[in-house]
Amino acid sequence: METINHTHEHTHTHPDYHPPNYRKPGKFNNLLNPLRRLVDGIQVKNNRIAHLICQTIPCCCPFERQFKLFGRSIDIPPLCKLNPLYDEFVGLRFRALSYLADVCGEDVTKYIC
């Protein structure tokens, strides 16, 4: 069996390439960083609070819709990613689900879409 040798380096990158989750620094983004840290810092240590979080934060984007118009199917894409704190709220919901399942031993299937 032949071995494959990598003989060149990838030192050139496109100047406009950004990783998928790249957040451009800016005044608006900087204003939200304390709020992001606040939401990320919430520790779930109470099952009543965990249930409240799971009931309040939806498991899927509520704005995504599909409807038919004149026999054609039209999709409205999810707009949740436009929320600048979307990732932090999803993380908080995940922490609440993990607390209920792992620490409290509860069945969380009712909170999963």
N, C-alpha and C positions, 0 to 999 in steps of 0.2 A: 504494500500500500504506500502510495506517495505521500510525503508530507508537504504541506503548504507553508511556504515561508513568506512572511510579510516583509517586503523589501523597500517600501517607501513610507514616508511620514505624512501625516495630515496636519500640517502646520497652518494651512490657509483656511480661514473661515469667512463666510460672507459677512460683511460689516453690518447688514441689517437683520441678521439672524438672531432671534431671541428664543430661549426655551419656552415651551408652551405656557408655563405658569409665571412668566416674567412680568413683573409689575414695574412699570416705568416710574422712576422717582418724580415727584411733583408736589406742589403745595397741597392739592386735595388729598393725595395719598398720604402725605405726612400728617395731615390733620386727622386722618382716620387711624393711624397707627396706635395711639393710646386706647382707642375703643377696641381695636383688634386684640391688643394685649389684654384688655379687661375681659373680653368674651373668652379668649383662650385660657385665661387664668381661673375661670369658674370651675371649681371642683364639685362634682356631684357626690354628696355624702348623705343624702336623705331620699328615701324612696318616694315620698310625696312630691318632692321637687323634681325628681327624675321622671315621674309620671306626667307632671305638668309640662316639662320640657318636651317630652315625646308627643304629647297631645297638641302642643302649640306649634312646634316646628314641623312642617309637613315632610313626609318621607320622599315625596317627589314634587317637582315643580308644579304648582297649581295653575300656572298660566299656559301650559302646553295644551293645545287644542287641535282637534282634527274635525273638520266638518265637510259636508258635501254641498257643492254649489253647481247647479246645472249639470249634474252627473259626474263632476270631477271632485276628487278628494283634495282638499287644501289643508296643509299643515301650518299651524302657527308654532314656531319653535319655542322652547322654554326660554323665558326671559330672566330666570333666576340668576344667571351668571352676571347680569347687569347690576345686581346688588353687590356693592363693594365688600360687604361682610358675609357673603354667601358661604365661603369656605369655613369661616369661623363658626357660623351657626350649624353647619353640617357636622363639624367636629364636636360641638357641644351636644348635639343630638346623639351622636355616636357614643360619647362618653356616658350619657344618661342611659342609653340602651345597654351598654356594657356593664354599668353598675347594677342595673336591674337583673340582668342575666347572670353575671358572675358573682356578685356579692349577695344579692337578695335571693337568687335562685328562681326568679320568676320567669314565666313564659312570656316572651316579648313578641310573639308572632302577630299579635293584633296591631302592633306598631309598624310592621314591615309591609310594604306594598308588594 
